Amino acid sequence: MAKKAWIARNEKRKRTVEKYAEKRAALKEAGDYEGLQKLPRNASPTRVRNRCSITGRSRGYVGRYGVSRIKFRELALAGKIPGVRKASW
């Protein structure tokens, strides 16, 4: 389980990105890079980290399902993810 502070910080970044999305798009379209620099650093979407929705783990994130590789395996083996099953040949 990730530290609660890391998860909270990432959620705060998500809110900041949403707040400044329109303004960033307008500044980019106008080519005003000085204006972009004056926005908060966390207003950039690249600052948001993909995290597991269950544990908050940041590494091994499976984007299609929104969970880490570890939780993905557990859920798949338990039959909780529709259409996913263990390979055998």
C-alpha positions in Angstrom: 0.0 0.0 0.0 1.3 3.4 -1.0 1.7 6.1 1.6 -1.6 8.1 2.0 0.3 11.3 1.5 1.6 10.2 -2.0 -2.0 9.3 -3.0 -3.4 12.5 -1.7 -0.7 14.6 -3.4 -1.5 12.9 -6.7 -5.2 13.6 -6.3 -4.4 17.2 -5.6 -2.4 17.3 -8.9 -5.4 15.8 -10.7 -7.6 18.6 -9.4 -5.1 21.2 -10.4 -4.8 19.8 -13.9 -8.6 19.9 -14.3 -8.7 23.5 -13.0 -6.2 24.9 -15.4 -7.0 22.7 -18.5 -8.9 25.4 -20.4 -6.4 28.1 -19.6 -3.4 25.8 -20.6 -5.1 24.9 -23.9 -5.7 28.6 -24.7 -2.2 29.6 -23.9 -0.7 26.8 -26.0 -2.9 27.7 -28.9 -1.9 31.3 -28.7 1.8 30.3 -28.4 2.2 32.2 -25.2 4.9 30.2 -23.5 5.7 32.8 -20.9 2.1 32.6 -19.8 2.4 28.9 -19.6 5.5 29.2 -17.4 3.5 31.4 -14.9 0.9 28.6 -14.3 1.5 26.3 -11.4 4.0 23.5 -12.1 1.4 20.9 -11.1 -1.0 22.2 -13.7 0.8 20.1 -16.3 -0.9 16.8 -17.0 2.5 15.1 -17.2 2.9 15.6 -13.5 0.1 13.3 -12.7 1.2 9.7 -11.9 -0.8 6.7 -12.8 -1.6 4.8 -9.6 -3.5 1.6 -8.8 -7.0 2.4 -7.8 -7.0 -0.2 -5.1 -3.5 0.0 -3.5 -2.1 3.2 -4.8 1.0 1.5 -6.2 2.6 3.5 -8.9 4.8 1.0 -10.6 3.5 -1.9 -12.8 0.3 0.0 -13.6 -2.0 -1.8 -16.1 -3.7 1.2 -17.8 -6.6 -0.7 -19.4 -7.8 -1.9 -16.0 -6.5 0.9 -13.7 -4.8 -1.5 -11.3 -1.2 -2.6 -10.6 0.1 -5.9 -12.0 -0.1 -7.5 -8.6 -3.8 -6.7 -8.1 -4.5 -7.4 -11.7 -3.2 -11.0 -11.3 -5.2 -11.5 -8.0 -8.4 -10.2 -9.6 -7.9 -12.2 -12.8 -7.3 -15.5 -10.9 -10.3 -14.8 -8.7 -12.4 -14.3 -11.8 -13.3 -10.7 -11.0 -12.2 -9.3 -14.3 -14.6 -10.3 -17.2 -13.0 -11.9 -20.2 -9.6 -12.4 -18.6 -8.3 -15.9 -17.7 -4.9 -17.5 -17.3 -3.2 -18.7 -20.4 -2.5 -22.4 -21.0 -1.2 -24.2 -24.1 
